[in-house]
Structure formats: structure tokens, C-alpha cells
């Protein structure tokens, strides 16, 4: 088992299924360890599919954190300056095609811009239909509720960084994936029935490369921790990759190490073994 500390300079942490436990909380011990790392000069970043609005519940835990790789790499955000450093948007045509696919499958649409998280009210209050019940409380509190999403994307062209489609079954998701393939988007499976759509070439890995270039940190000096298919690319390029115990088999197979699951503080295990 690898346990050698190599003066890693950056730690990228996925959130759901990794940093957050099943109750969507960050263990106090992990928060304290992250703060200690940052005080030592290590860049700790969240590498997440979430947007800025969906981080509101964790501001205290992230106090002192400089950067976030948000919206699956579509946005590098400077928390201290409160501004985007880089962003990548879907085209209007791509957004329209995603809405068409969602309508045909009666899927929930979730739109992410730099500052906003957008969904229809009728979907927010029925998220159990899309295997997303665990997120309903957060969506009720933070989402901008828009009934006419077609109009919304027209009025916010060039601002939409990612669209998530949450389906009623995995078969429905697969139909959407096949329908949307070849339209110049990066399509990634997420959650039980989710399909994440980002601009072509935009992943957590592309975001990490951009951030490392800005900070002059070599990829070999980075560590990433994740659990799901949208973590695949970033785990393939970092100096050390760690899979959570609850990670999918495909993620575990490509990682350097496997640690405890998200309900048994696997992130703290990584921090203690490779940084502290």
C-alpha cells in the first residue's frame, strides 16, 4: 500500500460520495484537517459537479479555501475574490437539444450558471421520481424556480455552464445519452439516473489543468479523491489518485489507492496518509 508523503501541493476533493457523507455533511475531523492543510500552504480545492449556489451550506467548512473546480470543470471560481477565473458555456443549440430530449423522456432539467441553480418547481417537489430525494431540501432552498426553461435558456445564452438531466429510469437515461451523442458535448453518467452535459472537452481534469497552470503547480504534485464516473478523468492525471470505498468498480480499478467509504471518513484517511 502506498503511504509515502511526496510533498504534494494540491488536494482536489469531490463532494457527493466523497467529502460528504450520506447525510450530506462533512465530518468535523475532516474539516479540521482541511483547515490544517491550508494553513500549511497546501491548496485544497473542491472538484465537484455542483455549482456555486449549491455550496452555500458549506461556507464555514470551506473558510480559507481559495479555489473551486466547479460545475464539473466548467468554472474555476476564486472564493476569496468572489469571481470566476475561467468558465466554459454550452451553446444555445446544445441547450435546446438537451431540453428537447428531457421533454421526450419526461426528465427533470437542472441548469447551472456561474451563480444560479435553476429547475422547475414541479420537479423540485417530486425529486423522488428521479431518484434524487436526498437533494430535495437543498433544491427547495437554493434553486431559482423557472417554469419556462426554453425561454430561460434563450435569455441566458452563453451563461449556461452545464445541464443535468435526471431521468425516471436508467433505461430512459440511456435513450437520452444515445440521442445526444455526437452533438459536441461531454456526457457523463451521474447519480442513479442522471446525465451531465458539459461543453466538449470540459471535465474536472481540464479544470485542474487550467488551475495548475495558473498556480504553477505540476500535475505530479496533486492528489485527487473521487468515487464516480465524473471523477474518472481527473483521477487519471493526478500525481496520486484515491478512490473512496463506495466508489464504482471502474473508478477503483484506475486509482492508485482505495480508502474507506464516505461514511467512514475516507478523505481524512487520505489527508493523514499523504499530507500530515
C-alpha positions as CSV (number, residue, x, y, z in Angstrom):
1,X,0.0,0.0,0.0
2,X,1.3,3.4,-0.9
3,X,2.0,5.6,2.1
4,X,4.9,7.8,1.2
5,X,4.5,11.5,1.6
6,X,5.8,13.3,-1.5
7,X,5.3,17.0,-0.7
8,X,2.0,17.1,-2.6
9,X,1.0,20.8,-3.1
10,X,-2.7,20.5,-4.1
11,X,-5.6,18.2,-3.0
12,X,-8.8,18.1,-5.1
13,X,-11.8,16.7,-3.3
14,X,-15.0,15.6,-5.0
15,X,-18.1,16.3,-2.8
16,X,-21.0,14.0,-3.1
17,X,-20.0,10.5,-2.3
18,X,-16.5,11.6,-1.2
19,X,-16.1,14.6,1.1
20,X,-19.8,14.5,2.1
21,X,-21.2,11.5,4.0
22,X,-24.6,10.0,3.2
23,X,-26.3,12.8,5.3
24,X,-24.6,15.4,3.0
25,X,-22.4,16.6,5.9
26,X,-18.6,17.0,6.3
27,X,-17.3,15.3,9.4
28,X,-15.8,17.7,11.9
29,X,-12.4,15.9,11.9
30,X,-12.2,16.3,8.1
31,X,-13.0,20.0,8.3
32,X,-10.2,20.5,10.9
33,X,-7.7,18.5,8.8
34,X,-8.5,20.6,5.7
35,X,-8.0,23.8,7.6
36,X,-4.6,22.5,8.9
37,X,-3.6,21.6,5.4
38,X,-4.4,25.1,4.1
39,X,-2.6,26.7,7.0
40,X,0.5,24.7,5.9
41,X,0.2,26.1,2.4
42,X,-1.4,23.2,0.6
43,X,-4.1,24.2,-1.9
44,X,-7.2,22.3,-1.1
45,X,-9.9,22.7,-3.7
46,X,-13.4,21.1,-4.2
47,X,-13.6,19.4,-7.6
48,X,-17.3,19.0,-7.9
49,X,-20.2,18.8,-10.3
50,X,-22.0,21.3,-8.1
51,X,-22.4,24.9,-8.9
52,X,-21.6,27.9,-6.7
53,X,-25.2,28.1,-5.3
54,X,-25.0,24.5,-4.2
55,X,-22.0,25.2,-1.9
56,X,-23.9,27.7,0.3
57,X,-24.4,25.1,3.1
58,X,-20.6,24.5,3.4
59,X,-19.2,28.1,3.5
60,X,-18.0,27.6,7.1
61,X,-16.2,24.3,6.3
62,X,-14.6,25.9,3.2
63,X,-13.5,29.1,5.0
64,X,-10.0,30.0,3.8
65,X,-10.3,27.9,0.6
66,X,-9.0,29.8,-2.4
67,X,-10.4,28.0,-5.4
68,X,-13.1,25.7,-6.5
69,X,-13.2,23.4,-9.6
70,X,-17.0,23.7,-10.0
71,X,-19.6,22.6,-12.5
72,X,-17.5,19.6,-13.5
73,X,-14.6,21.8,-14.7
74,X,-16.8,24.4,-16.4
75,X,-15.9,27.0,-13.8
76,X,-12.8,27.8,-11.8
77,X,-14.0,30.1,-9.1
78,X,-11.9,32.3,-6.8
79,X,-13.7,32.2,-3.4
80,X,-11.6,35.0,-1.9
81,X,-12.1,37.4,-4.8
82,X,-15.6,36.1,-5.4
83,X,-15.2,35.9,-9.1
84,X,-14.7,33.4,-11.9
85,X,-11.2,32.8,-13.2
86,X,-12.3,30.6,-16.2
87,X,-15.7,29.5,-17.5
88,X,-16.9,27.4,-20.4
89,X,-20.5,27.6,-21.6
90,X,-22.8,25.3,-23.7
91,X,-24.1,26.8,-26.9
92,X,-27.8,27.8,-27.2
93,X,-28.4,25.0,-29.7
94,X,-26.9,22.4,-27.3
95,X,-29.1,23.7,-24.5
96,X,-32.2,23.5,-26.8
97,X,-31.4,19.9,-27.8
98,X,-31.0,18.9,-24.2
99,X,-34.4,20.4,-23.3
100,X,-36.0,18.5,-26.2
101,X,-34.5,15.2,-25.0
102,X,-35.7,15.9,-21.5
103,X,-39.2,16.7,-22.7
104,X,-39.4,13.4,-24.6
105,X,-38.3,11.4,-21.6
106,X,-40.3,13.5,-19.0
107,X,-36.9,14.1,-17.3
108,X,-36.0,16.7,-14.7
109,X,-33.8,19.5,-16.1
110,X,-31.3,21.2,-13.8
111,X,-29.4,24.2,-15.2
112,X,-26.2,25.7,-13.8
113,X,-24.8,29.1,-14.5
114,X,-22.0,30.8,-12.6
115,X,-24.2,31.9,-9.7
116,X,-27.5,30.2,-10.2
117,X,-29.1,26.7,-9.9
118,X,-32.3,26.5,-11.9
119,X,-35.1,24.0,-12.1
120,X,-38.9,23.8,-12.5
121,X,-40.9,23.9,-9.3
122,X,-42.9,20.9,-10.3
123,X,-39.8,18.8,-10.5
124,X,-38.2,20.2,-7.3
125,X,-41.1,18.9,-5.2
126,X,-41.1,15.5,-6.9
127,X,-37.4,14.6,-6.9
128,X,-38.1,11.2,-5.6
129,X,-39.5,10.4,-9.1
130,X,-35.9,10.9,-10.4
131,X,-34.1,9.1,-7.6
132,X,-32.9,12.4,-6.2
133,X,-34.8,12.7,-3.0
134,X,-31.6,13.3,-0.9
135,X,-31.1,16.6,-2.7
136,X,-34.7,17.9,-2.4
137,X,-34.3,20.0,0.7
138,X,-31.3,21.8,-0.8
139,X,-33.0,22.3,-4.2
140,X,-36.1,23.8,-2.4
141,X,-33.8,26.3,-0.6
142,X,-31.4,27.3,-3.3
143,X,-32.9,26.8,-6.8
144,X,-34.2,29.6,-8.9
145,X,-37.6,28.2,-9.9
146,X,-38.4,28.8,-13.6
147,X,-41.4,27.2,-15.3
148,X,-40.4,28.1,-18.9
149,X,-36.9,26.6,-19.3
150,X,-37.0,27.1,-23.1
151,X,-37.4,30.8,-22.6
152,X,-34.8,30.8,-19.8
153,X,-32.0,29.3,-22.0
154,X,-32.8,31.8,-24.8
155,X,-32.5,34.7,-22.3
156,X,-29.3,33.3,-20.8
157,X,-27.4,32.2,-23.9
158,X,-23.6,31.9,-23.3
159,X,-24.2,31.8,-19.5
160,X,-25.2,28.1,-19.1
161,X,-22.2,26.0,-18.0
162,X,-23.9,22.6,-17.5
163,X,-27.3,21.0,-17.7
164,X,-28.1,17.9,-15.7
165,X,-31.0,15.6,-16.9
166,X,-32.4,13.4,-14.2
167,X,-34.5,10.6,-15.5
168,X,-37.2,8.3,-14.2
169,X,-35.1,5.2,-15.0
170,X,-31.7,4.1,-16.2
171,X,-33.3,3.0,-19.5
172,X,-34.6,6.4,-20.0
173,X,-31.2,7.9,-19.3
174,X,-29.6,5.6,-21.9
175,X,-32.1,6.7,-24.5
176,X,-31.1,10.4,-23.8
177,X,-27.4,9.5,-23.9
178,X,-27.7,7.9,-27.3
179,X,-29.8,10.7,-28.7
180,X,-27.4,13.4,-27.5
181,X,-24.2,11.7,-28.5
182,X,-22.3,13.4,-31.3
183,X,-23.6,16.9,-30.6
184,X,-20.3,18.3,-29.3
185,X,-20.9,17.8,-25.6
186,X,-19.2,15.8,-22.8
187,X,-21.9,13.5,-21.5
188,X,-21.3,11.8,-18.1
189,X,-23.4,9.4,-16.1
190,X,-24.1,10.8,-12.6
191,X,-26.2,9.8,-9.6
192,X,-28.7,6.9,-10.2
193,X,-30.4,8.3,-13.3
194,X,-28.5,11.5,-14.1
195,X,-26.8,12.6,-17.3
196,X,-24.5,15.6,-17.0
197,X,-23.9,17.6,-20.2
198,X,-20.9,20.0,-20.4
199,X,-19.1,21.5,-23.4
200,X,-16.9,19.2,-25.3
201,X,-13.5,18.6,-23.6
202,X,-14.7,20.1,-20.3
203,X,-14.1,17.8,-17.3
204,X,-12.8,18.1,-13.8
205,X,-9.4,17.1,-15.4
206,X,-9.5,20.1,-17.8
207,X,-10.3,22.4,-14.9
208,X,-7.5,21.0,-12.8
209,X,-5.0,21.5,-15.7
210,X,-6.2,25.2,-16.0
211,X,-5.9,25.8,-12.3
212,X,-2.4,24.1,-12.0
213,X,-1.2,26.3,-14.9
214,X,-2.5,29.4,-13.1
215,X,-0.8,28.4,-9.8
216,X,2.3,27.0,-11.4
217,X,1.8,23.6,-9.7
218,X,2.8,20.4,-11.7
219,X,0.2,17.8,-12.0
220,X,2.6,15.3,-10.4
221,X,2.3,17.3,-7.2
222,X,-1.5,16.9,-7.0
223,X,-3.8,14.4,-5.3
224,X,-7.4,13.8,-6.3
225,X,-10.1,11.8,-4.4
226,X,-13.4,10.7,-6.0
227,X,-16.0,8.0,-6.4
228,X,-18.0,8.3,-9.6
229,X,-17.7,8.4,-13.4
230,X,-17.4,12.2,-13.5
231,X,-14.2,11.8,-11.5
232,X,-12.6,9.4,-14.0
233,X,-10.5,11.9,-16.0
234,X,-9.2,13.9,-13.0
235,X,-8.1,10.7,-11.3
236,X,-6.2,9.7,-14.4
237,X,-4.0,12.8,-14.5
238,X,-3.1,13.5,-10.9
239,X,0.1,12.5,-9.1
240,X,-1.9,10.3,-6.8
241,X,-5.4,9.1,-7.2
242,X,-7.6,7.8,-4.4
243,X,-10.9,6.0,-4.8
244,X,-13.4,6.0,-1.9
245,X,-14.6,2.7,-0.6
246,X,-18.0,3.4,-2.0
247,X,-16.6,4.2,-5.5
248,X,-17.7,2.4,-8.6
249,X,-15.6,-0.6,-9.6
250,X,-14.4,1.3,-12.7
251,X,-13.1,4.1,-10.5
252,X,-11.4,1.8,-8.1
253,X,-9.6,0.0,-10.9
254,X,-7.8,3.0,-12.2
255,X,-6.8,4.6,-8.9
256,X,-3.5,4.2,-7.0
257,X,-5.2,3.6,-3.7
258,X,-8.7,2.7,-2.3
259,X,-9.6,4.2,1.1
260,X,-12.6,3.9,3.4
261,X,-16.1,4.9,2.2
262,X,-17.7,8.3,2.6
263,X,-19.4,7.3,5.8
264,X,-16.1,6.2,7.4
265,X,-14.0,9.3,6.7
266,X,-12.0,8.1,3.7
267,X,-11.0,11.7,2.9
268,X,-9.4,12.1,6.3
269,X,-7.5,8.8,5.7
270,X,-6.0,10.4,2.5
271,X,-5.0,13.6,4.3
272,X,-3.3,11.8,7.2
273,X,-1.5,9.2,5.0
274,X,-0.2,11.6,2.3
275,X,-0.1,15.1,3.8
276,X,0.1,15.2,7.6
